[in-house]
Amino acid sequence: MITLLLTLAMAGPAADSLETTLRAKDQALLDAIAPGDRALWERTLTKDAVYVDENGTIMDRQAFLASLVPLPHGVTGSIAITDYRVQAHGDSAFVIHRDEERESFHGQALLAHYLMTESWRREAGEWKLASAHVYVVNDDPPAVALPAARLAEYAGRYEAAPDLHYVVRVGDGRLMGGTEGGTMQPLLAETADVLFLKGQPRKRFVFQRDGQGRIVAFAMRREGHDVRWMKLP
């Protein structure tokens, strides 16, 4: 029992120390991205490191290092860790961290959020980064207001299959949509004929019109792929 209590008592500080160490290393690596500091990454990556960027490109150590170049003229930016979690397993550690990127693009402010998963390995007493996978956390687009007459054009019943229907209604000056028999949710406009649901930035409702300007269908688009819904009479 005494041995167990001592082990548990040591686990907390040890874990905190490892988190402090790896978080500092990760923040330094993020700080090195804007200036294209390859030297720091080269010292930190394992020889067999693999890096998957936010576009899904899989790179070995050499390819990733070659991709590190300073931000172009007129662009400045920084990336800050906002949340950090570590799980240690002997000489290996699994890390998940959330990051916020703030960028100035020729005077215009941009904001992006990332989720990174990493594998670290202790080699000769030093922690090295063995793999990293960057995931973009999508945000909702800004919503615009559409006139009441335009909102009424979207209302109706749409069919994707004989047993699958989507209903769009106007109520209290806003659009509501949902599969028939399900929960209705507010439909917001990104722009005319392109709608979205709050909290679901991967999905868009792209409405389509005929030659007379009447809405005849919408495409439920996710990652560039469409499910087509035809408007019923």
C-alpha positions in Angstrom: 0.0 0.0 0.0 2.8 2.4 0.9 4.5 1.7 -2.5 1.3 2.4 -4.3 0.7 5.7 -2.5 4.3 6.8 -3.3 3.7 5.9 -6.9 0.5 7.9 -7.1 2.1 10.8 -5.3 4.9 10.9 -7.8 2.7 10.5 -10.9 1.1 14.0 -10.7 4.3 16.0 -10.5 6.0 13.8 -13.1 3.2 14.2 -15.5 3.1 18.0 -14.9 6.8 18.2 -15.5 6.5 16.3 -18.8 3.6 18.5 -19.9 5.7 21.6 -19.2 8.6 20.3 -21.1 6.7 19.2 -24.2 4.5 22.2 -24.2 7.5 24.5 -24.3 9.0 22.4 -27.1 5.8 22.6 -29.1 5.4 26.3 -28.6 9.0 26.9 -29.8 8.3 24.8 -32.9 5.1 26.8 -33.6 7.1 30.0 -33.2 9.6 28.7 -35.7 7.0 28.3 -38.5 6.5 32.0 -39.5 10.2 32.7 -39.9 10.8 29.2 -41.5 13.3 28.1 -38.9 14.3 24.7 -40.1 17.1 24.3 -37.7 14.9 24.0 -34.6 12.6 21.5 -36.3 15.6 19.5 -37.6 17.0 19.2 -34.1 13.6 18.1 -32.7 12.3 15.7 -35.3 13.2 12.0 -35.1 15.0 10.6 -38.2 11.8 8.7 -39.2 9.4 11.5 -38.4 6.1 11.8 -40.3 4.1 15.1 -40.6 0.6 15.4 -41.9 -0.4 19.0 -42.6 -3.8 20.7 -42.6 -4.4 19.9 -46.2 -3.9 16.2 -45.7 -0.4 16.0 -47.3 1.7 13.3 -45.8 5.4 14.2 -45.6 8.5 12.5 -44.3 11.1 14.4 -42.4 13.0 15.6 -45.4 9.9 16.8 -47.3 8.5 18.6 -44.3 11.8 20.4 -43.6 11.9 21.5 -47.2 8.4 22.9 -46.9 9.4 25.2 -44.1 9.9 28.7 -45.6 9.4 32.2 -44.2 6.0 33.8 -44.6 5.8 35.9 -47.8 6.2 39.7 -48.0 3.1 41.4 -46.5 2.2 38.5 -44.3 2.9 38.1 -40.6 1.5 35.7 -38.0 1.8 33.8 -34.8 0.4 30.6 -33.4 -0.3 30.1 -29.7 -1.2 26.9 -27.8 -4.5 27.3 -26.1 -5.0 23.8 -24.6 -2.5 21.0 -24.1 -2.8 17.4 -23.0 -0.2 14.7 -22.5 -0.4 10.9 -22.0 2.9 9.3 -21.1 3.7 5.6 -21.8 7.3 4.9 -20.8 9.6 6.5 -23.4 6.7 7.6 -25.5 4.1 10.3 -25.1 0.9 11.1 -26.9 0.0 14.8 -27.2 -3.1 16.6 -28.2 -3.1 20.4 -28.3 -5.3 23.2 -29.6 -3.8 26.2 -31.3 -4.9 29.7 -32.4 -3.3 31.4 -35.3 -3.5 35.1 -35.8 -2.3 36.4 -39.2 -2.1 39.8 -40.8 -2.5 39.4 -44.6 -1.4 42.7 -46.1 -3.2 44.6 -43.3 -6.2 42.3 -43.0 -6.7 40.2 -39.9 -7.2 36.5 -40.2 -7.9 33.9 -37.5 -7.7 30.1 -37.6 -7.9 27.3 -35.1 -6.0 24.0 -35.3 -6.1 20.7 -33.4 -2.8 18.7 -33.4 -2.1 15.2 -32.4 1.5 14.2 -31.8 3.7 11.2 -30.9 6.9 12.0 -28.9 9.7 9.6 -28.3 12.6 9.8 -25.8 15.9 9.1 -27.4 19.2 9.3 -25.4 17.3 11.2 -22.7 15.9 13.8 -25.0 12.3 14.1 -26.2 12.0 14.0 -30.0 8.9 14.5 -32.2 8.1 11.4 -34.1 4.8 12.3 -35.8 2.3 15.2 -36.0 -1.1 15.5 -37.6 -2.7 18.9 -38.1 -6.4 19.3 -38.2 -8.2 22.5 -39.1 -11.1 23.3 -36.7 -13.7 25.0 -39.0 -15.6 28.0 -37.9 -19.1 29.1 -38.9 -19.1 31.8 -41.7 -20.6 35.2 -40.9 -24.3 35.2 -41.5 -26.0 37.9 -43.6 -29.6 39.1 -43.4 -31.9 38.3 -46.4 -35.2 40.2 -47.1 -38.4 38.5 -46.1 -39.4 38.0 -49.8 -36.2 36.1 -50.5 -36.7 33.9 -47.4 -40.1 32.8 -48.7 -38.6 31.5 -51.9 -36.7 28.8 -50.0 -39.8 27.5 -48.1 -41.1 24.1 -49.3 -40.7 20.3 -49.1 -37.6 18.7 -50.7 -36.9 15.1 -51.6 -33.6 13.2 -51.7 -35.3 9.8 -51.8 -38.9 8.5 -51.6 -38.5 7.9 -47.9 -36.3 11.0 -47.1 -37.6 14.6 -47.1 -36.4 17.9 -45.9 -38.7 20.8 -44.9 -37.9 24.5 -45.0 -40.3 26.9 -43.3 -40.4 30.6 -42.5 -41.3 31.7 -39.0 -40.7 34.8 -37.0 -38.7 36.3 -39.8 -36.2 33.5 -40.1 -35.8 30.2 -41.9 -36.1 26.9 -40.2 -35.2 23.5 -41.7 -35.0 19.9 -40.8 -35.7 16.4 -42.1 -39.4 15.6 -42.0 -40.4 14.3 -38.6 -37.2 15.5 -37.0 -36.1 18.7 -35.2 -36.2 22.0 -37.0 -33.2 24.2 -36.8 -32.5 27.8 -37.9 -31.0 28.1 -41.4 -28.6 31.0 -41.7 -27.4 32.6 -44.9 -23.8 32.8 -45.8 -24.9 34.6 -49.0 -27.9 34.5 -51.3 -28.8 30.8 -52.1 -26.1 29.4 -49.8 -27.3 28.5 -46.3 -25.8 26.8 -43.3 -26.6 25.5 -39.8 -24.9 27.0 -36.8 -22.2 24.7 -35.4 -22.0 22.7 -38.6 -19.4 24.5 -40.7 -18.6 21.5 -42.8 -22.1 21.6 -44.4 -23.7 24.0 -46.8 -27.2 24.1 -48.5 -26.6 25.4 -52.0 -30.0 26.3 -53.6 -30.4 26.0 -57.3 -32.8 27.9 -59.6 -34.3 27.3 -63.0 -34.3 29.7 -66.0 -37.1 31.7 -64.5 -35.3 32.2 -61.2 -37.5 29.7 -59.2 -35.8 27.5 -56.7 -36.1 23.9 -57.9 -33.6 22.0 -55.7 -30.7 22.3 -53.2 -27.4 20.5 -52.8 -26.5 19.5 -49.3 -22.7 19.9 -49.7 -20.0 18.5 -47.4 -16.3 18.5 -48.3 -17.2 19.2 -51.9 -19.6 16.3 -52.3 -23.4 16.9 -52.9 -26.6 15.1 -51.9 -29.3 16.6 -54.2 -32.7 17.4 -52.9 -35.5 18.2 -55.4 -38.2 20.6 -54.5 -41.7 19.1 -54.6 -44.7 20.9 -56.0 
